[in-house]
Amino acid sequence: MSIVLTAILVDDDYPVVRYLSQSVSWKDLDIELIGCYANGLEAWEGVQRSLPDIVITDIGMPKMNGLEMLEKFNEVNPLFRAVILSCHNEFSYAQQAMKLKVSDYILKESLNVEQLQRILQTISVDLSQEKHRAAEVMRYKQKESLNRSALKEKFLKDTLYQMNWSKETWLDQAQRNGITLDAKYYVPVVISVDRISEASRSRKMNDYTIAFAVENVLQEILESMHRCVIFRHSNNELVVFICCDEPLKEQQLLYYSLQKGISAVLQFLKISISCLVGREARHPEEIRHTLMPMLKESSQRFYLGEAKIHRFEIAKFSNEDMYTEYASFFSAINDSLALNRPEELEGVVKEWADWVRAHAFHPGDVKEWVLQLLMDLQMKTKVTLQYQQEISEEKLYDVVNGIHTMEHLECWITQYLQELSRKLSVLAIRSKRTEVIRAQQYVIQHVTEKMTLEDMASYLNLNSSYFSRLFKRETNQNFIEYVNMVKLQKAKQLLQQSNKTVEDISDYLGYANKSYFIKLFKREIGMTPSEYTAWN
């Protein structure tokens, strides 16, 4: 199976960028061109979430030159490759470039596509081989770790379900599995990966690989400070036994080491974890009695903050009726959506979340309430705006019930409603002027076509200056801003629901210049198309 590599073009000479982006046979080389940038700083900031394998760059550029940019890439990804296209024919530049793992140094005056393709072909073969070797090493380590983890996982299950084990039998069974647990006391800790489905999407790793990576980071930190054993309970939960003789003294150090572990996992893996510390136990029966509620009752953790350490306590939930305030919250959210006020919408959700926390409703009731709200909003938008939601009732049910903390639920609802608000703002036609309504309808129906103010004025049989003033007065935005807003909404949908590349989407939506499309997307959405894909 071939490995698809990624590449970027960095040059302030736009004709060169356009020529190479269109002339190089990227697909034949198994290389995906993920970005074109006008200077080193723009490139460096644009690829933070997804570093390229190959950088093709000029040297002399404003803000940050090519060599300065390559130094930064070299610090974070020593395996990357670079090709320099330059007007500089001085030995000092070439010498400096060679120190930065540059595969070739080509003068622009002698540049031809065939030469660059041969260089890229060589780079592609070398990098693919390196990645294959690295993948083989990782598979071997994972297989070895899997065998050890399987034995430990079975021992953990036996600890939880073998009712007749004495401490001596338990310790003997542990020793047979290569596990050392001899101690007076054991402090159980449950470590869970926050928002596992989002972490899996953003990191492009499956649940098992995430758990494997988190375990490795924590093992290095915890084992340097404690006598401990880490077990895999599930793909998003680890169990740690801290072995000690003085539990009170050990727990002071434990909170420090767990906080260090949380910070390290966030820094190196960009993943959030939470820690739940149980009371100390002396033998298997006490461990089982302490650990079972920590693992089985996920609702107990619903109101606990993410990326934090908590002492496990049995939670008490309110029996009050949540629906007494349903009408007022629904009305406030519906009004914010209808008036396209995202900041106000966020405030209403926060007020609702604070109200839920203050009353400590049962998590099942909270999720049922949320689903009812979303179903009612779907029906409202379908009837009033003829807008059919893209997410089904079954999908909503799965998503909401897959959320395990109030913090995550509040964040998800806010994002969901703000995205719904943005989509409705495109569809909501508030102007009473027929010309403006026809223009908006035309844009929505012909979103893939190139559109200018003059073309639309001609379509409506209006003077272009008059139409421009009319559209601005009626919608509070100029016509091209509206066109771009509709196109970017379509772009986000395509990034989420199709396999189209950024270049394909740019062309599909009628943007002749891919770099302009990326800049526009980043300005309006707050991140590049590639970052948006990784985030979703």
C-alpha positions in Angstrom: 0.0 0.0 0.0 1.5 3.3 -1.1 1.9 6.2 1.4 0.5 9.6 0.3 2.9 12.3 1.2 2.0 16.0 1.7 3.7 19.1 0.3 3.5 22.8 0.3 4.7 25.6 -2.1 6.1 28.7 -0.6 7.1 31.6 -2.9 6.1 35.3 -3.2 6.3 34.9 -7.0 2.7 34.0 -7.6 3.2 33.0 -11.3 5.8 30.4 -10.2 3.4 29.0 -7.5 0.5 28.8 -9.9 2.7 27.2 -12.6 4.1 24.5 -10.3 0.8 23.8 -8.5 -0.9 23.1 -11.9 2.0 21.5 -13.9 3.5 19.0 -11.5 1.8 15.6 -11.6 1.2 15.4 -7.8 -1.2 12.4 -7.9 1.2 10.4 -10.0 3.9 11.1 -7.4 1.6 10.0 -4.5 1.9 13.6 -3.1 -0.9 15.8 -2.0 -0.4 19.5 -2.3 -2.0 20.9 0.9 -1.1 24.6 0.6 0.4 27.5 -1.3 1.9 30.4 0.7 3.4 33.8 -0.2 6.1 33.8 2.5 7.7 31.7 5.3 5.7 33.2 8.1 2.4 32.5 6.4 3.5 28.9 5.6 4.7 28.3 9.2 1.5 29.6 10.8 -0.7 27.8 8.2 0.6 24.2 8.8 0.8 24.1 12.6 -1.9 21.4 12.8 -0.6 19.3 9.9 3.1 19.5 9.1 4.0 18.7 5.5 6.4 16.0 4.5 7.9 18.1 1.7 8.5 21.9 1.5 9.3 23.5 -1.9 10.3 27.1 -1.2 12.0 30.2 -2.4 14.7 31.9 -0.2 14.1 35.7 -0.5 10.6 36.5 0.8 9.1 39.1 3.2 8.3 38.5 6.9 10.3 35.3 7.1 12.7 34.0 4.4 12.9 30.4 3.2 16.0 29.4 5.2 14.5 30.8 8.5 11.3 28.9 7.8 13.2 25.6 7.1 15.1 26.0 10.4 11.7 26.0 12.2 10.5 23.0 10.3 13.7 21.2 11.1 13.2 21.7 14.9 9.8 20.1 14.9 10.0 17.5 12.1 13.6 16.4 11.4 12.3 13.8 8.8 10.9 16.4 6.4 12.5 17.1 3.0 12.9 20.4 1.2 13.6 21.7 -2.3 14.8 25.2 -2.8 13.9 27.3 -5.9 15.9 30.4 -5.8 17.3 33.3 -7.8 20.4 33.3 -5.6 23.5 31.6 -7.2 25.8 32.2 -4.2 27.7 29.4 -2.5 26.9 30.7 1.0 23.1 30.2 0.4 23.6 26.7 -1.0 25.9 25.8 1.9 23.4 27.0 4.5 20.6 25.2 2.7 22.5 21.8 2.8 22.6 22.0 6.6 18.8 22.2 6.7 18.4 18.8 4.9 17.5 20.3 1.6 17.3 17.6 -1.1 18.1 19.9 -4.0 18.8 23.6 -4.8 17.4 24.7 -8.1 18.0 28.0 -9.8 14.7 29.5 -11.1 16.3 30.5 -14.4 17.0 26.8 -15.1 13.8 25.4 -13.6 11.7 22.9 -15.6 8.9 20.8 -14.3 10.5 17.5 -15.4 13.6 18.2 -13.3 11.4 19.0 -10.3 9.3 15.9 -10.8 12.4 13.7 -10.8 13.6 15.3 -7.6 10.2 14.8 -6.0 10.1 11.2 -7.2 13.4 10.5 -5.4 12.2 12.2 -2.3 8.9 10.3 -2.4 10.6 6.9 -2.6 13.1 7.8 0.2 10.4 9.2 2.5 8.0 6.3 1.9 10.7 3.8 2.7 11.5 5.7 6.0 7.8 5.8 6.9 7.4 2.1 6.1 10.3 1.3 8.4 9.0 3.5 11.2 5.5 1.9 10.8 7.1 -1.6 11.0 8.9 -0.7 14.2 5.7 0.8 15.7 3.7 -2.3 14.7 6.3 -4.5 16.4 6.3 -2.4 19.6 2.5 -2.4 19.6 2.4 -6.2 19.2 4.8 -6.7 22.0 2.9 -4.2 24.2 -0.4 -5.8 23.2 0.8 -9.2 24.5 1.8 -7.6 27.8 -1.3 -5.5 28.0 -3.6 -8.6 27.3 -2.1 -10.4 30.3 -2.4 -7.3 32.5 -6.0 -6.7 31.3 -7.0 -10.3 32.1 -5.5 -9.9 35.6 -7.4 -6.7 36.2 -10.7 -8.4 35.2 -9.9 -11.3 37.5 -9.2 -8.9 40.3 -12.6 -7.3 39.8 -14.6 -10.5 39.4 -12.7 -13.3 41.3 -14.6 -13.1 44.6 -12.6 -15.7 46.6 -9.0 -14.5 46.1 -6.9 -14.0 49.2 -4.2 -11.4 49.1 -1.5 -14.1 48.9 -3.3 -15.8 46.0 -3.7 -12.5 44.3 0.0 -11.6 44.6 1.0 -15.0 43.4 -1.2 -14.7 40.4 0.2 -11.3 39.6 3.8 -12.6 39.9 2.9 -15.4 37.4 1.9 -12.6 34.9 5.1 -10.7 35.5 3.3 -8.1 37.7 4.9 -6.9 40.9 2.2 -5.7 43.4 3.7 -6.5 46.9 2.7 -3.6 49.2 0.7 -2.8 52.3 -1.7 -0.5 50.5 -2.9 0.2 47.0 -4.4 3.5 45.7 -6.5 2.9 42.6 -6.6 5.6 40.0 -8.9 5.6 36.9 -7.6 7.7 34.0 -10.0 8.5 31.2 -9.4 10.1 27.8 -11.7 13.2 27.5 -13.8 13.4 24.3 -12.3 10.2 22.8 -14.2 10.5 19.5 -13.0 14.1 18.9 -9.5 13.1 19.9 -9.6 10.2 17.4 -10.8 12.5 14.6 -8.4 15.4 15.3 -5.3 13.2 15.8 -6.3 10.7 13.0 -5.7 7.8 15.4 -8.0 4.9 16.4 -9.0 4.5 20.1 -6.5 1.7 20.7 -3.6 3.8 19.4 -4.7 6.7 21.5 -4.8 4.6 24.7 -1.4 3.0 23.8 0.1 6.5 23.4 -1.4 7.9 26.6 -0.2 4.8 28.5 3.3 5.2 27.3 3.5 8.9 28.3 2.0 8.2 31.7 4.2 5.2 32.3 7.3 7.2 31.9 6.1 9.8 34.4 4.4 7.7 37.1 6.9 4.9 37.2 9.7 7.4 37.9 7.9 8.6 41.0 5.9 5.6 42.3 5.8 1.9 42.5 2.9 1.4 40.3 1.2 -0.8 37.6 -0.9 0.6 34.7 -3.7 -1.6 33.2 -5.8 -1.1 30.1 -9.5 -1.3 31.1 -10.9 -0.1 27.8 -9.9 2.0 24.9 -10.6 5.2 26.7 -9.8 4.1 30.3 -6.7 3.1 32.2 -6.5 1.8 35.7 -3.4 2.5 37.9 -2.5 0.7 41.1 -0.2 2.9 43.2 1.7 0.5 45.6 2.7 2.1 48.9 3.2 1.6 52.6 2.1 5.1 53.7 -0.9 6.1 51.6 -1.4 9.6 53.0 2.2 10.5 52.3 2.0 8.8 48.8 -1.1 10.7 47.8 0.6 14.1 48.2 3.2 13.0 45.6 0.5 11.3 43.5 -1.4 14.6 42.9 1.8 16.2 41.7 2.7 13.3 39.4 -0.8 13.0 37.9 -0.9 16.7 37.2 2.5 16.3 35.5 1.0 13.4 33.5 -2.1 15.5 32.4 0.2 18.3 31.2 2.6 15.9 29.3 -0.2 14.1 27.5 -1.7 17.5 26.5 1.7 18.8 25.3 2.9 15.8 23.4 -0.3 14.2 22.2 -2.7 17.2 22.2 -5.1 15.0 24.1 -7.0 15.8 27.4 -7.2 13.2 30.2 -8.9 13.3 33.6 -7.9 11.4 36.7 -10.2 9.9 39.4 -8.4 8.9 42.6 -10.1 6.2 44.9 -9.5 5.6 48.5 -6.6 3.3 49.6 -7.2 -0.5 49.8 -5.3 -3.3 51.5 -6.4 -6.4 49.6 -8.3 -7.6 46.5 -11.8 -7.4 48.1 -11.3 -3.7 49.2 -9.8 -2.9 45.7 -12.9 -4.4 44.1 -15.3 -2.6 46.4 -13.5 0.8 45.6 -12.8 0.3 41.9 -16.1 -1.1 40.6 -18.2 2.0 41.2 -15.4 4.2 39.7 -15.5 2.1 36.5 -19.2 1.2 36.2 -20.9 4.4 37.1 -19.9 6.8 34.3 -22.7 9.2 35.4 -20.7 9.8 38.6 -18.2 11.8 36.6 -20.7 13.9 34.7 -20.2 17.1 36.6 -16.5 16.7 37.1 -14.2 19.1 35.2 -12.0 17.7 32.3 -8.2 17.6 32.4 -8.3 17.6 36.2 -7.7 15.3 39.2 -10.7 14.4 41.3 -11.2 12.4 44.5 -13.9 9.8 43.8 -17.2 10.3 45.7 -20.7 9.0 45.1 -22.6 11.7 43.4 -26.1 12.7 44.4 -28.5 13.9 41.7 -31.6 16.0 42.0 -35.1 14.6 41.4 -36.5 18.0 40.3 -38.4 18.3 37.1 -36.1 19.9 34.5 -38.9 20.8 32.1 -40.3 23.6 34.4 -37.8 25.9 32.6 -37.9 24.3 29.2 -40.2 26.9 27.6 -38.1 29.9 28.6 -34.8 28.4 27.5 -36.2 27.2 24.2 -37.7 30.6 23.5 -34.3 32.3 24.3 -32.3 29.9 22.1 -34.9 30.1 19.3 -34.9 33.9 19.4 -31.0 34.1 19.2 -31.0 31.7 16.2 -33.7 33.6 14.4 -31.9 37.0 15.0 -28.5 35.5 14.1 -26.9 36.5 17.4 -24.1 33.9 18.0 -22.7 35.8 21.1 -26.1 35.9 22.7 -26.6 32.3 21.8 -23.4 31.3 23.7 -24.6 33.3 26.7 -28.0 31.5 26.8 -26.2 28.1 26.6 -23.9 29.1 29.5 -26.8 30.3 31.6 -28.6 27.0 30.9 -25.4 25.0 31.8 -24.9 26.9 35.1 -28.6 26.2 35.9 -28.1 22.5 35.3 -25.0 22.4 37.4 -26.6 24.3 40.3 -29.5 21.8 40.4 -27.3 18.7 39.7 -29.9 17.0 37.5 -29.4 13.3 36.7 -27.2 13.1 33.5 -29.8 10.9 31.8 -32.4 13.6 32.3 -30.0 16.3 31.0 -29.3 14.4 27.8 -33.0 13.7 27.3 -33.8 17.4 27.8 -31.1 18.4 25.2 -32.4 15.9 22.6 -35.9 17.2 23.1 -34.6 20.8 22.5 -32.7 19.9 19.4 -35.7 17.9 17.9 -38.0 20.9 18.6 -35.5 23.3 16.9 -35.2 21.0 13.9 -39.0 20.9 13.5 -39.1 24.7 13.9 -36.4 25.4 11.2 -37.9 22.9 8.9 -41.3 24.5 9.0 -40.3 28.1 9.0 -37.4 28.1 6.6 -37.9 24.8 4.8 -34.4 23.9 6.1 -33.8 20.1 6.6 -31.1 19.4 9.1 -28.2 17.3 7.8 -27.9 15.3 11.0 -30.6 12.7 11.7 -32.5 12.0 14.9 -30.6 8.7 15.4 -27.3 10.4 14.8 -28.1 13.2 17.3 -29.1 10.5 19.9 -25.8 8.7 19.4 -23.7 11.9 19.6 -25.5 13.2 22.7 -25.4 9.9 24.6 -21.8 9.5 23.7 -20.9 12.6 25.7 -19.8 11.9 29.2 -19.3 15.3 30.9 -21.3 18.4 31.4 -18.3 20.4 30.2 -18.2 18.6 26.9 -22.0 18.8 26.5 -22.0 22.5 27.0 -19.2 23.0 24.5 -20.8 20.7 21.9 -24.3 22.3 22.2 -22.7 25.8 21.8 -20.8 24.7 18.6 -23.9 22.9 17.2 -26.2 25.9 17.7 -23.7 28.4 16.4 -23.1 26.3 13.3 -26.9 26.0 12.9 -27.1 29.8 13.3 -24.5 30.4 10.5 -26.4 28.1 8.1 -29.7 29.7 8.8 -28.2 33.2 8.3 -27.4 32.2 4.8 -30.8 30.8 4.1 -32.8 33.5 6.0 -34.0 36.1 3.4 -35.2 39.1 5.4 -35.3 41.7 2.7 -38.7 42.5 1.3 -37.2 43.7 -2.0 -37.9 41.2 -4.8 -34.5 42.0 -6.5 -32.5 41.2 -3.3 -34.5 38.0 -2.7 -33.9 36.9 -6.3 -30.2 37.6 -6.0 -29.8 35.6 -2.8 -31.8 32.7 -4.2 -29.6 32.7 -7.3 -26.4 32.7 -5.3 -27.6 29.7 -3.2 -28.7 27.8 -6.2 -25.5 28.6 -8.3 -22.9 28.4 -5.5 -20.4 26.6 -7.7 -20.3 29.3 -10.4 -18.2 32.5 -10.6 -20.2 35.5 -9.7 -19.6 39.2 -10.0 -21.6 42.2 -9.0 -21.9 43.2 -12.6 -23.2 39.7 -13.7 -25.9 39.8 -11.0 -27.0 43.3 -11.8 -27.2 42.3 -15.5 -29.3 39.2 -14.5 -31.7 41.4 -12.6 -31.7 44.1 -15.4 -30.4 46.7 -12.9 -27.6 49.3 -12.9 -24.7 47.7 -11.0 -24.1 50.8 -8.8 -27.8 50.9 -7.9 -27.9 47.1 -7.2 -24.8 47.4 -5.0 -26.4 50.2 -2.8 -29.7 48.3 -2.7 -28.2 45.0 -1.6 -26.0 46.7 1.1 -28.9 48.7 2.5 -31.2 45.6 2.6 -28.8 43.0 4.0 -26.1 45.1 5.8 -23.3 43.5 3.7 -22.1 44.0 0.2 -22.9 41.5 -2.5 -19.5 39.8 -2.8 -19.3 39.3 1.0 -22.6 37.5 0.7 -21.4 35.3 -2.2 -18.2 34.4 -0.3 -20.3 33.6 2.9 -22.5 31.2 0.9 -19.4 29.6 -0.8 -17.6 29.1 2.4 -20.6 27.4 4.0 -20.6 25.0 1.1 -16.8 24.6 1.4 -17.2 23.6 5.1 -19.8 21.1 4.1 -17.6 19.6 1.4 -14.6 19.4 3.8 -16.8 17.5 6.3 -18.7 15.2 4.0 -16.5 14.5 0.9 -13.0 13.3 0.0 -12.4 16.4 -2.2 -9.0 18.1 -1.8 -8.7 21.8 -0.9 -7.7 22.4 -4.5 -10.7 20.5 -5.8 -13.1 22.5 -3.6 -11.5 25.8 -4.6 -12.0 25.0 -8.3 -15.5 23.5 -7.7 -16.6 26.8 -6.0 -15.3 28.9 -8.8 -12.1 30.3 -7.2 -9.4 30.6 -9.8 -6.7 31.2 -7.1 -6.4 28.5 -4.5 -4.2 30.7 -2.2 -6.9 33.3 -2.2 -9.5 30.7 -1.3 -7.3 29.5 1.6 -6.7 33.1 2.8 -10.4 33.9 2.6 -11.3 30.7 4.5 -8.9 31.4 7.2 -10.0 35.0 7.6 -13.7 34.1 7.9 -13.5 30.7 9.7 -10.4 31.3 11.8 -8.4 28.4 10.5 -7.2 27.0 7.2 -9.2 24.3 5.3 -6.7 21.7 6.3 -6.9 22.7 10.0 -10.8 22.7 9.8 -10.7 19.2 8.4 -8.4 18.0 11.2 -10.5 19.8 13.8 -13.7 18.1 12.5 
